[in-house]
Amino acid sequence: MHSEFDSEFDYLNSETPQQFEQQNQTKTPEVTNIERFWMLTGNWGEFGSYFGAGLSASLIVRAIPALIPAWVILIPAAGLGLAVYSLAVDGAAKLRSQLILIAVGTALIAGNWDAWQAWIIANSQMLILSFALIVITVGFVIAQVWSKLNNAS
Amino acid sequence: MLANKNQPIVAGLLGASIAGIVAATALPFNDRIEYKIDNRIDSQPAWLVPPKAEFRSLERGYGGIKILLALLATGGMVTVMLIARKEGEQEPIRQRIKAYQNQAYEFGFAAESAYQMATTQTRYKKLAEADEVAFESEIETAYIESLGLDPSQQQALLTGTATLDSVSNPSDKVDQSSSPAIEPDQSIGTKMPVLTNYPSVLIYGAPGSGKTTFAEQEVKRRVLAGHRVIICDPHAAYGAWAGCEVVGGGMNYAAIDAKLEWFAVEVRRRYKRIESEPNPTFQPLTLCCDEFTNWAGRCSAASEFFQSALSDIRKAKMFGLIVSHTRTMAGLANAAGMAKLRDEALLEVELLGQQCPKTGNAVPRYEAVIKLPGMPLNKRFILQVPKLSEPTNHQPTKQDSAYLDPIARLDKNTSVDDVSDTQINTSDKPSGTDYTLPQQDTGNLANPYGKGAEGSEGSEGLDTSSALNQSLNGFLAEVIAENLPPVFADDFPLKKHERRVQLAKLVIAKNLGKQKTIYLLWGVTDGGRNHQRYVDAREMLERLMGGDNNAN
C-alpha cells in the first residue's frame, strides 16, 4: 500500500549508503527521455554509417571501373557470408549483422539506381524471358501441388 | 529543454548526414547522353545509346559529388553513432550522480531537521527541569509553611536521616546530636503555665522523656482542684493512676472507645443543661488519654474526641489531657484537617529526653518546650521541669501502689490497708461524686478474708467484712466492664478459688443472662468449636446457681 511517507530514495531505511546503493541498483532501471534520445540517434547513426559505408564503397567502385570485377565477386560473397553469420549467431551480433546486410543492401540498390536502371534496359529481353520462365515454372509447380492435394482429398 | 549540450549537435549532424545520404543516393552517377530516335527523346549512359540515335546533348553525371557526399554522410553518421553511444553510457551515471546529490540534499535536510529537533528537545528538557525545580521549590515552601516556619529564612542543615520535620519538631526521637531547626526562645515565658484549667493540653515527647509521670502530676493537681479524672490508658500498669478511674488497661481499646462515646454524650448532656438551666454548675471532668499515639485506627471515636477537645468542651467544664509521642496529626488520632485547629487551640508541652551516658537508656532531660495556643513554633520556650525526687512533686511508690490497689491487698494474706471508697468506686459509678486523693491510713485491719477463705463459715463469714465486700464490689465492676480477664481464668488477679466463687456469685446475682454470665466467668461463648467448653461452663454455672439456691 502506498504511503505518503514512501520515498523513491529509501535511504532512511538503509543502514549505510552502500546498502542503499545496492538496493537501488537491484531496481529495474527506468529509461529517461534523454537516454531514449541517445539510443535512437545511436542506432540511426550506426545504420547510417553502414549505409554510408556501402554507398561510398559502391560509388568508389563505380568510379574505378577496374575494381568492378573484383567487387562483383567480393560483395556477394561478403553478403552471403554475413547472411550465414546472422543466422548462426544470437543477440547483439545477430542484430548488428542483419543491420549491416540491410543497410549495405539498401545502399547498393538505392545509391546505384541509375546503374540498375541501365542494366535493366540493356537486358530487358533476357529479364522478360527469365520472368516468363519463372512464372511458368512456379505456376506449374503450384498447379501440380494443388492438383495433388485435391486428388488426395 | 535540452538536458545535454551534445543533443543539438548530434541532432544536427544526424540531419545533415541523412540529407547527404539522400543527395548521394538521388543524384545520377554517370554522364548521360540525350538522344532522339524515332521521334522519341531519351537519355542513357553512353554505352546504352543506340547506334542509330541522334545525339542531342550531354548530361553530366555527379559521381564525384555522390562519392563526396556519401563519405561525408558516412563520417557524420559514424560521429553521431559514437557520440550517441558515449552519451548513452554516461547518462545513467549522470542520473545516479544526480540521485546521490538529491539524496545528499535530503540527508542534509534530515540532518538539519534532526539537529533542530535535538535543539528543541534540549530546550524543552531544560524548561521541564526548570519547571520541576520550581515545582519542588513550591512544595518545599508549602511544606515549610505547614511546619509553621518562615520559608524565607535559612533552614537547618539536615544530616543523616534527619528531615526538616524531625528537626523542627523532634517528636519521638531522642537525638542529642541534632538541634532543633528553630531553637525555642528561652528569653520569654520562663514560668510554667497553669495547665489545670486549660481545656486541652497535649503532652508529647520521646519515649523515656517522662510524659506519663508529668501527666500523673498534672492529674493529681486536677484531682486536688476538684476534677473528676478519667484515665484512658491501654498500657495502664498495675497500680498506676492512683485515685482515678482507669479504662482500657490491657490494651482494651473497645473500653476506651466506649468511654470516648460516653464522653461525647456527657458533652451534649452538659450543653443541654447549659441551654435549659440558668447558670448550671458542673464538676470539672478531665479525660486523660495516655498513649494517644496508638488510638488511631483502634478507637473509632478518637478523632471525634480530639476535635471535640479542641473546640467544644471548654464551656462544659470538661478537659482533655492528651499524652502522645508526637504532635503530628498521624499521632493525634489521625484527625484529618485539624492541624490548624491544633496549632490554634492546643497547649503543647513537649518533654525532652536524652540518652543516659552510663546505661544507654532514654531518660528525661527535665526540660519542656512549651507552645502556647496560637503561638508559632519558633516562639516556643523552654522550661525546666522539676525532678520527681524533689519534695514538691509526688511520685507514686510501690507502697502507694500497694495501698491504692485492691488486688494487691487481696492477694496478700498479710495485713490489709484501709480501703477507701475511691478504689472501689470505679466504673460502676461513672457519674460519681468528687474524687479526692486517697489519704493513706496508717491503721491496719485484721485479715478479713482469712476465715472466709477457709470456708468455715461460708459466705456468711465474708459478709461480715465490709472491706472485703467493697473490694469484691470493685472487682465486680471491673469484671462487668470486662476490664479484667474471666473470673476463672488463670490470669485473673484473684488467685484463691473461694474468692473467685464469691465473686462469681456476685456476678450471677446481677442477672446478666446466662450467656453473658458464662462469658464473664469462663470467657467462652455459645457455638463454634468452643461449644463443649460452653456446655461444661453452663453445667458449672447451674451448679453454682443451685448451690446458691440451696444456700438460700
Chai-1 contact restraints between the chains, C-beta under 6 A:
chainA,res_idxA,chainB,res_idxB,connection_type,confidence,min_distance_angstrom,max_distance_angstrom,comment,restraint_id
A,F9,B,Q103,contact,1.0,0.0,6.0,A-B,restraint_1
A,Y11,B,Q103,contact,1.0,0.0,6.0,A-B,restraint_2
A,I34,B,A3,contact,1.0,0.0,6.0,A-B,restraint_3
A,I34,B,E91,contact,1.0,0.0,6.0,A-B,restraint_4
A,E35,B,E91,contact,1.0,0.0,6.0,A-B,restraint_5
A,W38,B,A84,contact,1.0,0.0,6.0,A-B,restraint_6
A,W38,B,E87,contact,1.0,0.0,6.0,A-B,restraint_7
A,W38,B,G88,contact,1.0,0.0,6.0,A-B,restraint_8
A,M39,B,G88,contact,1.0,0.0,6.0,A-B,restraint_9
A,T41,B,V10,contact,1.0,0.0,6.0,A-B,restraint_10
A,T41,B,L14,contact,1.0,0.0,6.0,A-B,restraint_11
A,T41,B,V80,contact,1.0,0.0,6.0,A-B,restraint_12
A,T41,B,A84,contact,1.0,0.0,6.0,A-B,restraint_13
A,G42,B,M81,contact,1.0,0.0,6.0,A-B,restraint_14
A,G42,B,A84,contact,1.0,0.0,6.0,A-B,restraint_15
A,G42,B,R85,contact,1.0,0.0,6.0,A-B,restraint_16
A,G42,B,G88,contact,1.0,0.0,6.0,A-B,restraint_17
A,G45,B,M77,contact,1.0,0.0,6.0,A-B,restraint_18
A,G45,B,V80,contact,1.0,0.0,6.0,A-B,restraint_19
A,G45,B,M81,contact,1.0,0.0,6.0,A-B,restraint_20
A,G45,B,A84,contact,1.0,0.0,6.0,A-B,restraint_21
A,E46,B,M81,contact,1.0,0.0,6.0,A-B,restraint_22
A,G48,B,S17,contact,1.0,0.0,6.0,A-B,restraint_23
A,G48,B,M77,contact,1.0,0.0,6.0,A-B,restraint_24
A,S49,B,M77,contact,1.0,0.0,6.0,A-B,restraint_25
A,S49,B,V78,contact,1.0,0.0,6.0,A-B,restraint_26
A,S49,B,M81,contact,1.0,0.0,6.0,A-B,restraint_27
A,G52,B,I21,contact,1.0,0.0,6.0,A-B,restraint_28
A,G52,B,A70,contact,1.0,0.0,6.0,A-B,restraint_29
A,G52,B,A73,contact,1.0,0.0,6.0,A-B,restraint_30
A,G52,B,T74,contact,1.0,0.0,6.0,A-B,restraint_31
A,G52,B,M77,contact,1.0,0.0,6.0,A-B,restraint_32
A,A53,B,T74,contact,1.0,0.0,6.0,A-B,restraint_33
A,L55,B,A24,contact,1.0,0.0,6.0,A-B,restraint_34
A,L55,B,A70,contact,1.0,0.0,6.0,A-B,restraint_35
A,S56,B,A70,contact,1.0,0.0,6.0,A-B,restraint_36
A,S56,B,L71,contact,1.0,0.0,6.0,A-B,restraint_37
A,S56,B,T74,contact,1.0,0.0,6.0,A-B,restraint_38
A,L59,B,K66,contact,1.0,0.0,6.0,A-B,restraint_39
A,L59,B,I67,contact,1.0,0.0,6.0,A-B,restraint_40
A,L59,B,A70,contact,1.0,0.0,6.0,A-B,restraint_41
A,I60,B,I67,contact,1.0,0.0,6.0,A-B,restraint_42
A,R62,B,F29,contact,1.0,0.0,6.0,A-B,restraint_43
A,A63,B,G63,contact,1.0,0.0,6.0,A-B,restraint_44
A,A110,B,T25,contact,1.0,0.0,6.0,A-B,restraint_45
A,G111,B,T25,contact,1.0,0.0,6.0,A-B,restraint_46
A,D114,B,P28,contact,1.0,0.0,6.0,A-B,restraint_47
A,D114,B,F29,contact,1.0,0.0,6.0,A-B,restraint_48
A,A118,B,P45,contact,1.0,0.0,6.0,A-B,restraint_49
A,A118,B,L48,contact,1.0,0.0,6.0,A-B,restraint_50
A,A122,B,L48,contact,1.0,0.0,6.0,A-B,restraint_51
